[in-house]
Amino acid sequence: MGNVLVWVVWFVAAGGCLASGVAVVSLQNPFYSALALIGNLASLAVLYLLLAAEFLAAAQVLVYAGAVMVMFLFVIAYLGGRADAPWAGGTPLLRTAAIVAAAAILVEIVVVLGLAWGDQLSDPAQVTAGFGSPGEIGELFLTDHLLAFEITSIVLLVAAVGGVVLGTTREKESAT
Amino acid sequence: MLRRSPLIVLLSLEIMLNAGNLAFIAFSRHAGALDGQIFALAVMAVAAGEVAVGLGLIVAMARRGVALDVDQANALRG
């Protein structure tokens, strides 16, 4: 019974990811595209929960859906009509590259499904209940991956300074 | 480019970064090692910072009357 529930949740979340991803790139109104992206991020958070990544699912909802998408929506509201993006023609090379990439992914999916039905894929590792919990991730961040932790904080500082520099206007310039 | 607005380009970039995150987290679960999740968290932080700077750029372009068209805004190319 529990296994059926996992499959149902996975299908709904994966279907939501795919549908909202297609909607982001195909909807004409950029506001609706941003809303579709919020749906995509929420579906991904459900998938992360299924993959024993609780802290990352919460961080995804907080950071991406909560902060990044709010920024997007503010900028779309500020731009108004200037944010509209009609479809423009692509070069034939672009079309060929897209078809080749889609075919490659399709072949990969077929191969993986065949291997899974043939029981030739390795089993996932056994994990404890604390896998993906904030405690274990914090421990790793402060021991093995301390450099990544510190550099990420510097990157965020640089991004904040860059945002401020891009947003300031000098007295002489006439702001619209 | 199929769609020329830098805003749509940033939205598509978010999708791509999230796809990479999903791969990291899936393989982290498969291997039983948390390092994939750490990397996904770092990707998340860098993507948030990049979106902030990109949106600041778009707003600055709009305020100065530059057309929001990635095919026209190619002064740094080549």
gemmi code that builds the backbone of each chain (N, CA, C; Angstrom):
import gemmi

chains = {
    "A": [
        ("MET", (0.839, -1.203, 0.000), (0.000, 0.000, 0.000), (0.870, 1.246, 0.000)),
        ("GLY", (1.907, 1.213, 0.827), (2.794, 2.374, 0.875), (3.516, 2.574, -0.436)),
        ("ASN", (3.892, 1.458, -1.089), (4.599, 1.562, -2.357), (3.722, 2.195, -3.436)),
        ("VAL", (2.429, 1.852, -3.423), (1.513, 2.438, -4.407), (1.429, 3.936, -4.207)),
        ("LEU", (1.382, 4.340, -2.927), (1.286, 5.773, -2.643), (2.513, 6.514, -3.156)),
        ("VAL", (3.698, 5.878, -2.957), (4.928, 6.515, -3.448), (4.872, 6.680, -4.960)),
        ("TRP", (4.415, 5.629, -5.645), (4.332, 5.717, -7.113), (3.364, 6.814, -7.545)),
        ("VAL", (2.217, 6.898, -6.888), (1.216, 7.908, -7.270), (1.787, 9.311, -7.071)),
        ("VAL", (2.406, 9.526, -5.885), (2.971, 10.853, -5.613), (4.054, 11.182, -6.630)),
        ("TRP", (4.883, 10.164, -6.942), (5.969, 10.413, -7.900), (5.419, 10.776, -9.273)),
        ("PHE", (4.365, 10.060, -9.712), (3.802, 10.354, -11.026), (3.229, 11.760, -11.069)),
        ("VAL", (2.500, 12.119, -10.017), (1.887, 13.457, -9.990), (2.971, 14.531, -9.994)),
        ("ALA", (4.014, 14.344, -9.149), (5.066, 15.354, -9.073), (5.850, 15.437, -10.377)),
        ("ALA", (6.189, 14.285, -10.961), (6.963, 14.302, -12.200), (6.141, 14.885, -13.348)),
        ("GLY", (4.861, 14.503, -13.408), (4.000, 15.081, -14.428), (3.862, 16.578, -14.263)),
        ("GLY", (3.746, 17.021, -13.010), (3.679, 18.455, -12.756), (4.942, 19.167, -13.189)),
        ("CYS", (6.102, 18.567, -12.909), (7.374, 19.159, -13.342), (7.414, 19.320, -14.855)),
        ("LEU", (7.071, 18.245, -15.565), (7.162, 18.306, -17.026), (6.180, 19.320, -17.602)),
        ("ALA", (4.940, 19.255, -17.127), (3.920, 20.149, -17.686), (4.257, 21.602, -17.394)),
        ("SER", (4.672, 21.902, -16.162), (4.986, 23.295, -15.842), (6.241, 23.755, -16.557)),
        ("GLY", (7.202, 22.842, -16.771), (8.392, 23.229, -17.528), (8.050, 23.609, -18.952)),
        ("VAL", (7.189, 22.807, -19.585), (6.754, 23.153, -20.948), (5.979, 24.462, -20.940)),
        ("ALA", (5.170, 24.657, -19.885), (4.366, 25.876, -19.818), (5.251, 27.110, -19.674)),
        ("VAL", (6.367, 27.005, -18.946), (7.230, 28.175, -18.755), (7.730, 28.689, -20.096)),
        ("VAL", (8.132, 27.771, -20.976), (8.743, 28.229, -22.225), (7.720, 28.485, -23.308)),
        ("SER", (6.475, 28.061, -23.136), (5.546, 28.209, -24.248), (4.463, 29.250, -24.010)),
        ("LEU", (4.236, 29.663, -22.750), (3.201, 30.657, -22.511), (3.666, 32.025, -22.988)),
        ("GLN", (2.727, 32.814, -23.507), (3.091, 34.104, -24.063), (3.300, 35.145, -22.980)),
        ("ASN", (2.429, 35.141, -21.984), (2.499, 36.144, -20.935), (3.611, 35.771, -19.951)),
        ("PRO", (4.617, 36.634, -19.740), (5.714, 36.256, -18.834), (5.272, 36.084, -17.398)),
        ("PHE", (4.165, 36.719, -17.007), (3.655, 36.521, -15.658), (3.210, 35.083, -15.467)),
        ("TYR", (2.479, 34.547, -16.478), (2.049, 33.152, -16.391), (3.253, 32.215, -16.434)),
        ("SER", (4.286, 32.587, -17.192), (5.508, 31.770, -17.203), (6.112, 31.695, -15.818)),
        ("ALA", (6.164, 32.835, -15.116), (6.737, 32.830, -13.767), (5.881, 31.982, -12.826)),
        ("LEU", (4.567, 32.064, -12.951), (3.702, 31.238, -12.103), (3.903, 29.764, -12.409)),
        ("ALA", (4.079, 29.423, -13.698), (4.346, 28.026, -14.052), (5.670, 27.579, -13.461)),
        ("LEU", (6.646, 28.491, -13.395), (7.928, 28.112, -12.797), (7.766, 27.850, -11.312)),
        ("ILE", (6.902, 28.605, -10.631), (6.641, 28.326, -9.217), (6.082, 26.920, -9.061)),
        ("GLY", (5.162, 26.513, -9.967), (4.643, 25.146, -9.937), (5.740, 24.119, -10.156)),
        ("ASN", (6.674, 24.438, -11.054), (7.795, 23.544, -11.315), (8.639, 23.361, -10.064)),
        ("LEU", (8.938, 24.479, -9.371), (9.784, 24.401, -8.182), (9.085, 23.632, -7.070)),
        ("ALA", (7.769, 23.792, -6.949), (7.048, 23.049, -5.917), (7.038, 21.551, -6.230)),
        ("SER", (6.852, 21.182, -7.505), (6.886, 19.761, -7.872), (8.259, 19.174, -7.595)),
        ("LEU", (9.299, 19.968, -7.876), (10.655, 19.481, -7.596), (10.859, 19.286, -6.106)),
        ("ALA", (10.272, 20.168, -5.286), (10.414, 20.006, -3.837), (9.782, 18.688, -3.389)),
        ("VAL", (8.636, 18.320, -4.006), (8.013, 17.030, -3.662), (8.935, 15.884, -4.064)),
        ("LEU", (9.572, 16.015, -5.245), (10.502, 14.955, -5.676), (11.697, 14.856, -4.730)),
        ("TYR", (12.164, 16.001, -4.232), (13.287, 15.956, -3.293), (12.881, 15.250, -2.010)),
        ("LEU", (11.625, 15.469, -1.575), (11.160, 14.771, -0.377), (11.154, 13.265, -0.600)),
        ("LEU", (10.768, 12.841, -1.820), (10.775, 11.408, -2.123), (12.189, 10.847, -2.146)),
        ("LEU", (13.186, 11.727, -2.358), (14.572, 11.271, -2.449), (15.315, 11.473, -1.140)),
        ("ALA", (14.598, 11.574, -0.030), (15.198, 11.673, 1.297), (16.053, 12.925, 1.437)),
        ("ALA", (15.594, 14.037, 0.866), (16.326, 15.304, 0.983), (15.396, 16.336, 1.593)),
        ("GLU", (15.110, 16.177, 2.904), (14.097, 17.042, 3.514), (14.573, 18.474, 3.617)),
        ("PHE", (15.842, 18.649, 4.032), (16.337, 20.019, 4.193), (16.359, 20.738, 2.852)),
        ("LEU", (16.757, 19.991, 1.796), (16.808, 20.628, 0.490), (15.425, 20.955, -0.044)),
        ("ALA", (14.434, 20.131, 0.271), (13.071, 20.447, -0.158), (12.601, 21.738, 0.514)),
        ("ALA", (12.879, 21.861, 1.812), (12.479, 23.087, 2.509), (13.246, 24.292, 1.966)),
        ("ALA", (14.561, 24.107, 1.724), (15.361, 25.210, 1.180), (14.876, 25.599, -0.209)),
        ("GLN", (14.480, 24.625, -0.998), (13.962, 24.907, -2.335), (12.726, 25.791, -2.255)),
        ("VAL", (11.789, 25.426, -1.382), (10.554, 26.216, -1.286), (10.870, 27.605, -0.750)),
        ("LEU", (11.729, 27.685, 0.281), (12.034, 28.980, 0.878), (12.813, 29.875, -0.072)),
        ("VAL", (13.894, 29.344, -0.630), (14.793, 30.178, -1.421), (14.223, 30.421, -2.804)),
        ("TYR", (13.906, 29.333, -3.530), (13.472, 29.496, -4.906), (12.059, 30.044, -4.987)),
        ("ALA", (11.096, 29.272, -4.487), (9.709, 29.703, -4.631), (9.422, 30.926, -3.773)),
        ("GLY", (10.131, 31.072, -2.663), (9.817, 32.170, -1.765), (10.538, 33.459, -2.075)),
        ("ALA", (11.797, 33.383, -2.513), (12.576, 34.603, -2.696), (12.825, 34.912, -4.164)),
        ("VAL", (13.356, 33.921, -4.890), (13.738, 34.163, -6.281), (12.517, 34.480, -7.132)),
        ("MET", (11.442, 33.716, -6.957), (10.259, 33.953, -7.785), (9.562, 35.240, -7.400)),
        ("VAL", (9.655, 35.628, -6.123), (9.077, 36.919, -5.735), (9.831, 38.039, -6.426)),
        ("MET", (11.170, 37.915, -6.504), (11.962, 38.909, -7.245), (11.521, 38.977, -8.691)),
        ("PHE", (11.342, 37.771, -9.301), (10.913, 37.731, -10.697), (9.584, 38.443, -10.879)),
        ("LEU", (8.638, 38.145, -9.988), (7.303, 38.717, -10.149), (7.337, 40.232, -9.965)),
        ("PHE", (8.171, 40.720, -9.033), (8.297, 42.171, -8.866), (8.824, 42.811, -10.139)),
        ("VAL", (9.862, 42.186, -10.739), (10.450, 42.786, -11.938), (9.477, 42.717, -13.102)),
        ("ILE", (8.712, 41.605, -13.206), (7.723, 41.511, -14.282), (6.639, 42.558, -14.091)),
        ("ALA", (6.235, 42.775, -12.844), (5.224, 43.802, -12.586), (5.775, 45.189, -12.904)),
        ("TYR", (7.080, 45.410, -12.598), (7.678, 46.708, -12.891), (7.773, 46.939, -14.398)),
        ("LEU", (8.186, 45.881, -15.124), (8.372, 46.067, -16.555), (7.051, 46.222, -17.288)),
        ("GLY", (6.020, 45.539, -16.838), (4.719, 45.666, -17.477), (4.757, 45.139, -18.891)),
        ("GLY", (4.411, 45.958, -19.843), (4.332, 45.506, -21.227), (5.678, 45.231, -21.848)),
        ("ARG", (6.748, 45.833, -21.272), (8.061, 45.630, -21.880), (8.581, 44.220, -21.675)),
        ("ALA", (7.943, 43.450, -20.760), (8.428, 42.105, -20.494), (7.900, 41.092, -21.490)),
        ("ASP", (6.983, 41.497, -22.361), (6.420, 40.543, -23.308), (7.491, 40.040, -24.261)),
        ("ALA", (7.438, 38.756, -24.545), (8.480, 38.138, -25.372), (7.820, 37.299, -26.444)),
        ("PRO", (7.554, 37.865, -27.614), (6.945, 37.060, -28.666), (7.943, 36.049, -29.218)),
        ("TRP", (7.424, 34.997, -29.833), (8.289, 33.991, -30.431), (9.012, 34.583, -31.615)),
        ("ALA", (10.304, 34.383, -31.663), (11.079, 34.805, -32.825), (11.622, 33.557, -33.498)),
        ("GLY", (11.879, 33.646, -34.790), (12.356, 32.472, -35.501), (13.747, 32.080, -35.065)),
        ("GLY", (14.009, 30.789, -34.995), (15.344, 30.314, -34.664), (16.070, 29.913, -35.924)),
        ("THR", (17.405, 29.821, -35.841), (18.170, 29.378, -37.000), (17.937, 27.884, -37.214)),
        ("PRO", (18.161, 27.390, -38.430), (17.993, 25.943, -38.657), (18.917, 25.106, -37.792)),
        ("LEU", (20.119, 25.645, -37.485), (21.037, 24.915, -36.610), (20.419, 24.694, -35.250)),
        ("LEU", (19.702, 25.726, -34.747), (19.052, 25.613, -33.438), (18.022, 24.504, -33.452)),
        ("ARG", (17.236, 24.456, -34.558), (16.203, 23.440, -34.657), (16.823, 22.049, -34.686)),
        ("THR", (17.902, 21.892, -35.477), (18.561, 20.576, -35.568), (19.127, 20.173, -34.219)),
        ("ALA", (19.775, 21.119, -33.540), (20.368, 20.798, -32.239), (19.296, 20.387, -31.241)),
        ("ALA", (18.147, 21.072, -31.281), (17.073, 20.719, -30.352), (16.550, 19.315, -30.626)),
        ("ILE", (16.400, 18.983, -31.922), (15.897, 17.641, -32.267), (16.896, 16.583, -31.834)),
        ("VAL", (18.192, 16.845, -32.044), (19.218, 15.862, -31.659), (19.217, 15.659, -30.149)),
        ("ALA", (19.122, 16.765, -29.393), (19.128, 16.647, -27.928), (17.908, 15.885, -27.434)),
        ("ALA", (16.736, 16.176, -28.028), (15.522, 15.473, -27.613), (15.622, 13.985, -27.936)),
        ("ALA", (16.185, 13.668, -29.115), (16.332, 12.252, -29.489), (17.276, 11.548, -28.529)),
        ("ALA", (18.365, 12.228, -28.135), (19.323, 11.613, -27.211), (18.660, 11.302, -25.875)),
        ("ILE", (17.859, 12.259, -25.367), (17.187, 12.032, -24.087), (16.179, 10.896, -24.224)),
        ("LEU", (15.476, 10.827, -25.356), (14.490, 9.762, -25.557), (15.167, 8.403, -25.556)),
        ("VAL", (16.300, 8.289, -26.274), (17.040, 7.027, -26.307), (17.480, 6.643, -24.889)),
        ("GLU", (17.957, 7.656, -24.122), (18.417, 7.382, -22.765), (17.282, 6.852, -21.902)),
        ("ILE", (16.086, 7.475, -22.040), (14.938, 7.039, -21.239), (14.577, 5.600, -21.587)),
        ("VAL", (14.561, 5.285, -22.888), (14.188, 3.925, -23.305), (15.187, 2.917, -22.756)),
        ("VAL", (16.489, 3.261, -22.836), (17.519, 2.332, -22.345), (17.365, 2.109, -20.846)),
        ("VAL", (17.139, 3.194, -20.095), (17.041, 3.055, -18.633), (15.809, 2.255, -18.250)),
        ("LEU", (14.695, 2.508, -18.939), (13.492, 1.733, -18.636), (13.699, 0.258, -18.942)),
        ("GLY", (14.386, -0.032, -20.061), (14.667, -1.420, -20.393), (15.519, -2.094, -19.330)),
        ("LEU", (16.562, -1.374, -18.862), (17.427, -1.934, -17.822), (16.658, -2.139, -16.526)),
        ("ALA", (15.766, -1.205, -16.205), (15.020, -1.335, -14.947), (14.087, -2.542, -15.003)),
        ("TRP", (13.424, -2.741, -16.153), (12.529, -3.898, -16.257), (13.297, -5.210, -16.310)),
        ("GLY", (14.564, -5.135, -16.727), (15.388, -6.333, -16.746), (16.124, -6.560, -15.447)),
        ("ASP", (15.852, -5.694, -14.427), (16.482, -5.828, -13.110), (17.992, -5.740, -13.201)),
        ("GLN", (18.488, -4.924, -14.112), (19.939, -4.823, -14.249), (20.488, -3.549, -13.617)),
        ("LEU", (19.638, -2.765, -12.956), (20.134, -1.553, -12.298), (20.501, -1.895, -10.864)),
        ("SER", (21.557, -1.243, -10.345), (21.964, -1.517, -8.967), (20.937, -0.916, -8.008)),
        ("ASP", (20.845, -1.532, -6.830), (19.886, -1.050, -5.848), (20.412, 0.214, -5.183)),
        ("PRO", (19.533, 1.130, -4.794), (20.025, 2.296, -4.056), (20.557, 1.895, -2.703)),
        ("ALA", (21.469, 2.709, -2.185), (22.105, 2.387, -0.905), (21.088, 2.510, 0.222)),
        ("GLN", (21.312, 1.754, 1.289), (20.483, 1.876, 2.474), (20.910, 3.132, 3.216)),
        ("VAL", (19.949, 3.954, 3.598), (20.305, 5.171, 4.310), (19.582, 5.184, 5.645)),
        ("THR", (20.183, 5.879, 6.605), (19.579, 5.998, 7.923), (18.459, 7.024, 7.876)),
        ("ALA", (17.753, 7.136, 8.987), (16.650, 8.096, 9.038), (17.156, 9.517, 9.038)),
        ("GLY", (18.418, 9.714, 9.427), (18.952, 11.070, 9.490), (19.530, 11.563, 8.177)),
        ("PHE", (19.399, 10.776, 7.118), (19.949, 11.172, 5.822), (19.194, 12.385, 5.298)),
        ("GLY", (19.931, 13.432, 4.973), (19.267, 14.609, 4.437), (18.696, 15.529, 5.494)),
        ("SER", (18.925, 15.224, 6.756), (18.416, 16.101, 7.809), (19.339, 17.311, 7.946)),
        ("PRO", (18.827, 18.422, 8.485), (19.677, 19.617, 8.631), (20.921, 19.355, 9.457)),
        ("GLY", (20.813, 18.478, 10.481), (21.974, 18.201, 11.324), (23.128, 17.612, 10.543)),
        ("GLU", (22.835, 16.601, 9.720), (23.918, 15.959, 8.975), (24.478, 16.875, 7.906)),
        ("ILE", (23.611, 17.644, 7.244), (24.109, 18.567, 6.225), (24.958, 19.650, 6.873)),
        ("GLY", (24.508, 20.149, 8.026), (25.298, 21.152, 8.726), (26.647, 20.616, 9.141)),
        ("GLU", (26.667, 19.358, 9.606), (27.937, 18.750, 10.004), (28.891, 18.676, 8.825)),
        ("LEU", (28.368, 18.267, 7.650), (29.224, 18.199, 6.473), (29.712, 19.564, 6.055)),
        ("PHE", (28.825, 20.566, 6.154), (29.211, 21.909, 5.735), (30.332, 22.470, 6.594)),
        ("LEU", (30.352, 22.043, 7.878), (31.348, 22.612, 8.773), (32.591, 21.758, 8.897)),
        ("THR", (32.625, 20.588, 8.263), (33.822, 19.754, 8.332), (34.397, 19.508, 6.941)),
        ("ASP", (33.729, 18.658, 6.130), (34.311, 18.308, 4.835), (34.211, 19.432, 3.822)),
        ("HIS", (33.106, 20.167, 3.844), (32.851, 21.152, 2.787), (32.865, 22.556, 3.335)),
        ("LEU", (33.792, 22.830, 4.240), (33.859, 24.156, 4.840), (34.217, 25.200, 3.800)),
        ("LEU", (35.113, 24.843, 2.857), (35.517, 25.798, 1.830), (34.322, 26.207, 0.976)),
        ("ALA", (33.490, 25.228, 0.581), (32.314, 25.554, -0.235), (31.383, 26.482, 0.532)),
        ("PHE", (31.241, 26.237, 1.822), (30.384, 27.050, 2.665), (30.854, 28.501, 2.691)),
        ("GLU", (32.174, 28.692, 2.924), (32.688, 30.053, 3.019), (32.631, 30.764, 1.678)),
        ("ILE", (32.972, 30.024, 0.606), (32.975, 30.661, -0.712), (31.558, 31.013, -1.134)),
        ("THR", (30.577, 30.180, -0.781), (29.186, 30.521, -1.108), (28.774, 31.813, -0.430)),
        ("SER", (29.217, 32.010, 0.811), (28.849, 33.253, 1.493), (29.495, 34.454, 0.809)),
        ("ILE", (30.730, 34.285, 0.309), (31.373, 35.387, -0.414), (30.656, 35.658, -1.725)),
        ("VAL", (30.221, 34.595, -2.409), (29.481, 34.771, -3.666), (28.201, 35.544, -3.422)),
        ("LEU", (27.503, 35.227, -2.342), (26.270, 35.947, -2.034), (26.557, 37.405, -1.707)),
        ("LEU", (27.677, 37.672, -1.019), (28.043, 39.057, -0.729), (28.298, 39.824, -2.022)),
        ("VAL", (29.026, 39.184, -2.953), (29.319, 39.831, -4.235), (28.031, 40.098, -4.999)),
        ("ALA", (27.091, 39.135, -4.966), (25.816, 39.324, -5.668), (25.032, 40.483, -5.051)),
        ("ALA", (25.062, 40.601, -3.718), (24.342, 41.698, -3.076), (24.965, 43.038, -3.454)),
        ("VAL", (26.313, 43.105, -3.450), (26.974, 44.354, -3.836), (26.652, 44.683, -5.288)),
        ("GLY", (26.676, 43.659, -6.150), (26.350, 43.887, -7.552), (24.935, 44.385, -7.732)),
        ("GLY", (24.001, 43.838, -6.976), (22.622, 44.295, -7.073), (22.482, 45.756, -6.668)),
        ("VAL", (23.200, 46.135, -5.607), (23.132, 47.528, -5.168), (23.747, 48.448, -6.214)),
        ("VAL", (24.895, 48.033, -6.782), (25.555, 48.880, -7.783), (24.669, 49.051, -9.000)),
        ("LEU", (23.978, 47.978, -9.417), (23.120, 48.083, -10.595), (21.891, 48.920, -10.315)),
        ("GLY", (21.519, 49.044, -9.045), (20.282, 49.736, -8.742), (20.428, 51.200, -8.427)),
        ("THR", (21.675, 51.652, -8.163), (21.829, 53.062, -7.774), (21.771, 53.960, -9.005)),
        ("THR", (21.251, 55.131, -8.801), (21.299, 56.156, -9.845), (22.039, 57.344, -9.270)),
        ("ARG", (22.831, 57.951, -10.099), (23.531, 59.163, -9.654), (22.606, 60.357, -9.791)),
        ("GLU", (22.948, 61.441, -9.130), (22.057, 62.599, -9.104), (21.886, 63.197, -10.497)),
        ("LYS", (22.948, 63.123, -11.327), (22.888, 63.817, -12.611), (21.962, 63.112, -13.591)),
        ("GLU", (21.856, 61.741, -13.459), (21.070, 61.009, -14.426), (19.594, 61.273, -14.200)),
        ("SER", (18.836, 61.266, -15.288), (17.401, 61.428, -15.150), (16.783, 60.040, -15.142)),
        ("ALA", (16.155, 59.689, -14.026), (15.527, 58.381, -13.917), (14.149, 58.431, -14.555)),
        ("THR", (13.784, 57.337, -15.280), (12.456, 57.300, -15.927), (11.375, 56.934, -14.920)),
    ],
    "B": [
        ("MET", (17.970, 33.139, -31.314), (17.239, 32.863, -30.081), (15.764, 32.702, -30.402)),
        ("LEU", (15.123, 31.768, -29.726), (13.707, 31.568, -29.979), (12.858, 32.625, -29.312)),
        ("ARG", (13.244, 33.007, -28.057), (12.512, 34.067, -27.386), (13.529, 35.054, -26.880)),
        ("ARG", (13.353, 36.303, -27.189), (14.443, 37.255, -27.067), (14.454, 37.994, -25.758)),
        ("SER", (13.469, 37.815, -24.902), (13.462, 38.619, -23.682), (14.445, 38.027, -22.675)),
        ("PRO", (15.323, 38.861, -22.077), (16.250, 38.323, -21.070), (15.535, 37.769, -19.857)),
        ("LEU", (14.314, 38.214, -19.615), (13.550, 37.670, -18.486), (13.225, 36.207, -18.718)),
        ("ILE", (12.792, 35.864, -19.942), (12.481, 34.465, -20.250), (13.758, 33.631, -20.229)),
        ("VAL", (14.876, 34.247, -20.645), (16.150, 33.518, -20.595), (16.479, 33.156, -19.152)),
        ("LEU", (16.255, 34.103, -18.223), (16.533, 33.799, -16.813), (15.613, 32.716, -16.286)),
        ("LEU", (14.335, 32.738, -16.681), (13.411, 31.683, -16.244), (13.866, 30.319, -16.752)),
        ("SER", (14.311, 30.266, -18.017), (14.772, 28.987, -18.571), (16.045, 28.523, -17.878)),
        ("LEU", (16.904, 29.494, -17.501), (18.115, 29.138, -16.758), (17.761, 28.492, -15.436)),
        ("GLU", (16.714, 29.004, -14.770), (16.293, 28.409, -13.504), (15.874, 26.976, -13.696)),
        ("ILE", (15.165, 26.689, -14.808), (14.746, 25.312, -15.064), (15.970, 24.423, -15.222)),
        ("MET", (16.972, 24.909, -15.972), (18.158, 24.080, -16.211), (18.916, 23.817, -14.919)),
        ("LEU", (19.048, 24.873, -14.082), (19.770, 24.682, -12.825), (19.028, 23.711, -11.919)),
        ("ASN", (17.693, 23.779, -11.918), (16.938, 22.845, -11.105), (17.055, 21.424, -11.621)),
        ("ALA", (17.176, 21.275, -12.946), (17.371, 19.928, -13.493), (18.683, 19.345, -12.981)),
        ("GLY", (19.743, 20.159, -12.991), (21.016, 19.692, -12.452), (20.914, 19.336, -10.981)),
        ("ASN", (20.161, 20.162, -10.226), (19.966, 19.874, -8.808), (19.286, 18.545, -8.600)),
        ("LEU", (18.272, 18.262, -9.427), (17.541, 16.997, -9.292), (18.479, 15.823, -9.540)),
        ("ALA", (19.353, 15.956, -10.542), (20.304, 14.877, -10.813), (21.250, 14.678, -9.626)),
        ("PHE", (21.735, 15.793, -9.062), (22.629, 15.700, -7.902), (21.962, 14.971, -6.749)),
        ("ILE", (20.717, 15.364, -6.456), (20.045, 14.802, -5.284), (19.686, 13.349, -5.516)),
        ("ALA", (19.294, 13.012, -6.760), (18.938, 11.623, -7.049), (20.155, 10.713, -6.883)),
        ("PHE", (21.299, 11.148, -7.438), (22.475, 10.305, -7.312), (23.014, 10.289, -5.900)),
        ("SER", (22.797, 11.390, -5.155), (23.206, 11.384, -3.763), (22.433, 10.324, -2.987)),
        ("ARG", (21.128, 10.210, -3.262), (20.322, 9.189, -2.591), (20.750, 7.800, -3.019)),
        ("HIS", (21.064, 7.653, -4.319), (21.429, 6.328, -4.818), (22.736, 5.850, -4.210)),
        ("ALA", (23.693, 6.775, -4.057), (24.996, 6.383, -3.540), (25.046, 6.407, -2.028)),
        ("GLY", (24.033, 6.988, -1.378), (24.048, 7.038, 0.074), (25.030, 8.051, 0.634)),
        ("ALA", (25.468, 9.005, -0.173), (26.424, 10.025, 0.279), (25.759, 11.385, 0.212)),
        ("LEU", (25.969, 12.206, 1.234), (25.300, 13.499, 1.296), (25.999, 14.574, 0.480)),
        ("ASP", (27.136, 14.241, -0.139), (27.891, 15.278, -0.846), (27.097, 15.870, -2.004)),
        ("GLY", (26.270, 15.045, -2.656), (25.443, 15.553, -3.742), (24.471, 16.618, -3.271)),
        ("GLN", (23.922, 16.395, -2.068), (22.987, 17.394, -1.546), (23.713, 18.684, -1.188)),
        ("ILE", (24.941, 18.570, -0.691), (25.723, 19.776, -0.382), (25.947, 20.580, -1.648)),
        ("PHE", (26.316, 19.864, -2.720), (26.564, 20.559, -3.980), (25.286, 21.208, -4.489)),
        ("ALA", (24.154, 20.489, -4.363), (22.882, 21.055, -4.818), (22.547, 22.317, -4.035)),
        ("LEU", (22.880, 22.339, -2.750), (22.622, 23.531, -1.946), (23.483, 24.694, -2.418)),
        ("ALA", (24.753, 24.399, -2.757), (25.621, 25.457, -3.265), (25.098, 25.978, -4.596)),
        ("VAL", (24.612, 25.068, -5.467), (24.046, 25.486, -6.753), (22.840, 26.389, -6.527)),
        ("MET", (22.028, 26.029, -5.521), (20.838, 26.825, -5.221), (21.229, 28.238, -4.810)),
        ("ALA", (22.260, 28.349, -3.951), (22.683, 29.660, -3.473), (23.239, 30.497, -4.627)),
        ("VAL", (24.077, 29.883, -5.460), (24.666, 30.632, -6.573), (23.585, 31.049, -7.567)),
        ("ALA", (22.605, 30.176, -7.801), (21.526, 30.528, -8.734), (20.715, 31.689, -8.209)),
        ("ALA", (20.469, 31.726, -6.900), (19.716, 32.847, -6.336), (20.487, 34.147, -6.514)),
        ("GLY", (21.798, 34.118, -6.242), (22.601, 35.318, -6.433), (22.635, 35.751, -7.892)),
        ("GLU", (22.733, 34.777, -8.801), (22.783, 35.109, -10.222), (21.474, 35.725, -10.694)),
        ("VAL", (20.359, 35.211, -10.215), (19.065, 35.782, -10.605), (18.947, 37.199, -10.084)),
        ("ALA", (19.448, 37.455, -8.870), (19.372, 38.807, -8.323), (20.136, 39.786, -9.205)),
        ("VAL", (21.367, 39.396, -9.575), (22.168, 40.294, -10.418), (21.537, 40.440, -11.798)),
        ("GLY", (21.032, 39.333, -12.365), (20.412, 39.399, -13.687), (19.184, 40.281, -13.711)),
        ("LEU", (18.364, 40.178, -12.681), (17.172, 41.023, -12.625), (17.550, 42.480, -12.417)),
        ("GLY", (18.611, 42.735, -11.617), (19.077, 44.107, -11.476), (19.524, 44.678, -12.808)),
        ("LEU", (20.186, 43.808, -13.595), (20.628, 44.233, -14.924), (19.432, 44.579, -15.808)),
        ("ILE", (18.398, 43.725, -15.760), (17.221, 43.960, -16.598), (16.539, 45.260, -16.205)),
        ("VAL", (16.404, 45.491, -14.900), (15.750, 46.730, -14.456), (16.584, 47.939, -14.866)),
        ("ALA", (17.927, 47.830, -14.763), (18.780, 48.953, -15.172), (18.641, 49.209, -16.666)),
        ("MET", (18.556, 48.113, -17.457), (18.371, 48.288, -18.894), (17.035, 48.968, -19.190)),
        ("ALA", (15.993, 48.544, -18.496), (14.675, 49.136, -18.753), (14.657, 50.612, -18.375)),
        ("ARG", (15.358, 50.951, -17.273), (15.351, 52.362, -16.846), (16.093, 53.254, -17.823)),
        ("ARG", (17.117, 52.695, -18.462), (17.869, 53.516, -19.404), (17.315, 53.463, -20.812)),
        ("GLY", (16.230, 52.733, -21.024), (15.600, 52.713, -22.335), (16.259, 51.761, -23.311)),
        ("VAL", (17.156, 50.880, -22.837), (17.743, 49.889, -23.731), (16.683, 48.837, -24.035)),
        ("ALA", (16.597, 48.401, -25.285), (15.597, 47.405, -25.662), (15.903, 46.080, -24.967)),
        ("LEU", (14.876, 45.423, -24.419), (15.056, 44.154, -23.704), (15.082, 43.026, -24.724)),
        ("ASP", (16.199, 42.946, -25.442), (16.312, 41.986, -26.541), (17.723, 41.434, -26.511)),
        ("VAL", (17.883, 40.131, -26.232), (19.223, 39.583, -26.068), (19.978, 39.567, -27.396)),
        ("ASP", (19.254, 39.581, -28.512), (19.958, 39.595, -29.792), (20.516, 40.982, -30.095)),
        ("GLN", (19.881, 42.021, -29.548), (20.392, 43.370, -29.787), (21.453, 43.753, -28.772)),
        ("ALA", (21.325, 43.248, -27.546), (22.266, 43.624, -26.488), (23.489, 42.743, -26.560)),
        ("ASN", (24.230, 42.837, -27.680), (25.371, 41.953, -27.880), (26.669, 42.741, -27.979)),
        ("ALA", (26.778, 43.853, -27.237), (27.955, 44.706, -27.353), (29.213, 44.011, -26.856)),
        ("LEU", (29.091, 43.029, -25.947), (30.274, 42.352, -25.427), (30.685, 41.161, -26.270)),
        ("ARG", (29.971, 40.870, -27.358), (30.263, 39.669, -28.115), (31.461, 39.880, -29.007)),
        ("GLY", (32.294, 38.870, -29.150), (33.408, 38.901, -30.103), (34.567, 39.756, -29.686)),
    ],
}
model = gemmi.Model(1)
for chain_id, residues in chains.items():
    chain = gemmi.Chain(chain_id)
    for i, (resn, *xyz) in enumerate(residues, 1):
        res = gemmi.Residue()
        res.name, res.seqid = resn, gemmi.SeqId(i, " ")
        for name, pos in zip(("N", "CA", "C"), xyz):
            atom = gemmi.Atom()
            atom.name, atom.element = name, gemmi.Element(name[0])
            atom.pos, atom.b_iso = gemmi.Position(*pos), 0.0
            res.add_atom(atom)
        chain.add_residue(res)
    model.add_chain(chain)
structure = gemmi.Structure()
structure.add_model(model)
structure.setup_entities()
